[in-house]
Amino acid sequence: MSLRDHLKMLDEGIARVREVIPEMPQDAALCRILLLLSERVQAQFEHKLKPHKLNDSEFRTLMMLFSRPDGSSTPGELCAFTLQGATNMTRIADALVKRGLITRGPSAEDRRRVVMRITATGRRFVLKMLPTMFPSLQLIFAGFSDMDRRNLSRLLRKLADNLSQLEHEAGDPP
């Protein structure tokens, strides 16, 4: 089913629910659209990562290390960034270590602390792999002006702030 078909069904479904529950906010439709789009974007990037034998959590972990000034981080920091638990981060680290993309070992400052670090092989891998994903990104945002991109970024960050506030007030985990 095409994304347009999904959106049409979603709009029709929301309209029917609003006939029964007129006070349902339009925000419900916006949330459903965001979820649908995020699933589709996720699927697109998982498809692009597959030939590189990476999944999304491994990719985000590798990119976090690549983007750090010293190329390193702790498993706890990486768990928070990638929204992964400690057990899954161990699996992710094992997979990336096995491929020679990262190392894992004790911190020089505190041997009780584990540090994960991107290797030279990992850096070369990112430099080769990442540009292959750019055409998909460009297609996703085709027809967006620079102003559209800035507005979308501003609105999504505003939404993130509201969600963070809701999580804070409810005591929900981030």
Backbone torsions as a table, in degrees:
resi	resn	phi	psi	omega
1	MET	NA	134.3	-177.8
2	SER	-73.1	160.8	178.0
3	LEU	-62.9	-38.9	177.2
4	ARG	-60.9	-42.7	177.7
5	ASP	-61.7	-42.6	177.7
6	HIS	-59.5	-46.4	-179.2
7	LEU	-64.2	-38.9	178.3
8	LYS	-63.1	-46.2	178.0
9	MET	-62.3	-40.4	178.7
10	LEU	-61.0	-48.1	179.4
11	ASP	-60.0	-43.7	179.2
12	GLU	-64.1	-42.4	179.3
13	GLY	-63.8	-44.5	178.3
14	ILE	-61.7	-42.0	179.9
15	ALA	-61.9	-41.1	179.2
16	ARG	-66.5	-40.2	178.9
17	VAL	-65.5	-39.3	179.7
18	ARG	-66.4	-24.1	174.9
19	GLU	-66.4	-35.5	-179.5
20	VAL	-87.2	-36.9	-178.9
21	ILE	-125.8	80.5	-174.3
22	PRO	-61.2	-25.0	-178.0
23	GLU	-80.2	-1.3	178.1
24	MET	-61.8	124.6	-176.8
25	PRO	-70.0	150.9	175.6
26	GLN	-62.4	-20.7	179.3
27	ASP	-59.4	-26.3	177.6
28	ALA	-61.4	-42.0	178.4
29	ALA	-65.6	-41.0	179.1
30	LEU	-61.3	-41.4	178.5
31	CYS	-63.7	-42.6	179.4
32	ARG	-64.3	-40.1	178.3
33	ILE	-63.5	-44.1	178.2
34	LEU	-59.7	-44.1	-180.0
35	LEU	-64.1	-44.4	179.5
36	LEU	-61.5	-46.1	-179.9
37	LEU	-65.7	-40.2	-179.3
38	SER	-65.1	-37.2	176.8
39	GLU	-62.9	-41.9	-179.2
40	ARG	-69.5	-41.4	177.5
41	VAL	-63.2	-43.6	178.0
42	GLN	-57.8	-45.7	-179.6
43	ALA	-62.8	-39.9	178.2
44	GLN	-60.3	-45.6	-177.2
45	PHE	-74.7	-34.1	174.6
46	GLU	-61.0	-40.2	178.4
47	HIS	-62.3	-40.4	179.3
48	LYS	-71.8	-28.3	-178.9
49	LEU	-80.9	-27.5	-174.6
50	LYS	-53.6	-45.8	179.2
51	PRO	-62.0	-21.6	179.2
52	HIS	-92.4	5.5	178.9
53	LYS	57.7	42.1	176.8
54	LEU	-125.0	148.1	167.6
55	ASN	-106.4	176.1	-173.7
56	ASP	-62.1	-42.7	-178.1
57	SER	-67.1	-36.0	175.7
58	GLU	-67.1	-42.3	178.3
59	PHE	-60.8	-48.1	-179.1
60	ARG	-63.3	-37.8	177.6
61	THR	-64.2	-47.9	179.6
62	LEU	-62.0	-42.6	-179.8
63	MET	-67.3	-35.6	177.1
64	MET	-61.7	-45.6	178.9
65	LEU	-66.5	-40.8	179.0
66	PHE	-60.6	-37.6	-175.0
67	SER	-82.4	-13.2	180.0
68	ARG	-74.9	141.0	-178.8
69	PRO	-54.0	-39.8	-179.0
70	ASP	-101.6	3.4	176.9
71	GLY	72.8	16.4	-176.7
72	SER	-132.7	162.6	176.7
73	SER	-164.5	169.3	176.8
74	THR	-96.0	157.1	176.4
75	PRO	-57.1	-36.8	179.3
76	GLY	-62.8	-44.4	177.5
77	GLU	-63.7	-41.1	180.0
78	LEU	-67.5	-36.8	175.9
79	CYS	-60.0	-44.9	-178.8
80	ALA	-64.5	-42.2	-178.0
81	PHE	-69.8	-42.2	-174.5
82	THR	-90.9	-4.2	-177.8
83	LEU	59.4	41.1	178.7
84	GLN	-114.6	152.2	175.4
85	GLY	-81.2	168.2	-177.9
86	ALA	-60.7	-40.6	-179.7
87	THR	-63.2	-45.0	179.7
88	ASN	-68.8	-34.0	177.6
89	MET	-64.3	-34.7	175.6
90	THR	-62.4	-43.7	178.0
91	ARG	-62.9	-43.7	179.1
92	ILE	-61.2	-48.1	-179.9
93	ALA	-61.4	-43.3	178.2
94	ASP	-57.0	-44.9	-178.3
95	ALA	-64.8	-43.2	-178.4
96	LEU	-72.1	-36.1	176.2
97	VAL	-64.8	-44.7	-178.9
98	LYS	-58.1	-34.7	179.5
99	ARG	-84.9	-4.4	179.0
100	GLY	77.9	17.0	-177.8
101	LEU	-85.6	-25.8	177.7
102	ILE	-140.6	165.5	169.6
103	THR	-118.6	160.7	177.6
104	ARG	-140.2	129.3	-179.0
105	GLY	-169.3	-179.4	-179.2
106	PRO	-71.2	149.3	176.9
107	SER	-68.7	144.1	176.5
108	ALA	-67.2	-31.5	-178.5
109	GLU	-81.1	-35.0	-176.8
110	ASP	-145.8	103.4	-174.1
111	ARG	-63.4	-15.1	176.8
112	ARG	-76.7	-17.7	-176.2
113	ARG	-96.1	133.8	179.1
114	VAL	-92.3	139.3	177.4
115	VAL	-125.6	134.6	174.2
116	MET	-107.7	137.8	-174.7
117	ARG	-137.8	136.1	176.1
118	ILE	-70.9	142.0	179.0
119	THR	-93.5	171.0	174.6
120	ALA	-60.5	-38.1	176.6
121	THR	-62.5	-41.2	178.1
122	GLY	-63.3	-41.7	177.9
123	ARG	-63.3	-44.4	178.6
124	ARG	-63.3	-39.9	178.9
125	PHE	-60.7	-47.3	179.5
126	VAL	-62.8	-44.6	-178.8
127	LEU	-62.4	-29.8	178.2
128	LYS	-84.8	-41.5	-173.1
129	MET	-78.9	-42.6	-172.0
130	LEU	-58.5	-45.5	179.6
131	PRO	-59.4	-22.9	178.5
132	THR	-69.1	-16.4	-179.7
133	MET	-90.5	-15.0	-175.9
134	PHE	-61.4	-41.8	-179.8
135	PRO	-58.4	-39.0	177.8
136	SER	-63.8	-42.3	177.5
137	LEU	-60.0	-43.9	-179.2
138	GLN	-64.2	-37.8	177.5
139	LEU	-68.2	-39.6	-179.8
140	ILE	-59.2	-38.2	-176.1
141	PHE	-106.4	19.3	177.4
142	ALA	-59.3	137.8	179.2
143	GLY	85.7	-4.4	176.7
144	PHE	-87.4	128.0	174.4
145	SER	-78.0	169.3	174.8
146	ASP	-58.6	-38.6	178.4
147	MET	-65.1	-41.0	176.8
148	ASP	-58.5	-45.3	-179.2
149	ARG	-63.2	-44.2	178.9
150	ARG	-63.2	-42.9	179.4
151	ASN	-65.0	-43.9	178.7
152	LEU	-62.1	-44.0	178.4
153	SER	-60.8	-45.7	179.5
154	ARG	-61.3	-44.8	-178.5
155	LEU	-68.2	-40.3	178.3
156	LEU	-66.5	-36.6	177.2
157	ARG	-68.9	-35.4	175.4
158	LYS	-64.4	-42.9	176.0
159	LEU	-61.4	-41.6	178.3
160	ALA	-62.9	-41.0	177.4
161	ASP	-61.4	-44.0	179.4
162	ASN	-63.5	-41.8	179.4
163	LEU	-65.7	-40.8	177.1
164	SER	-61.4	-41.6	178.4
165	GLN	-63.4	-43.2	178.1
166	LEU	-61.2	-45.1	178.2
167	GLU	-62.5	-41.5	179.0
168	HIS	-61.9	-48.5	-178.1
169	GLU	-65.5	-36.5	-177.6
170	ALA	-85.7	-10.5	-177.9
171	GLY	74.0	17.9	179.8
172	ASP	-73.9	152.0	175.4
173	PRO	-68.0	147.0	179.8
174	PRO	-68.9	NA	NA
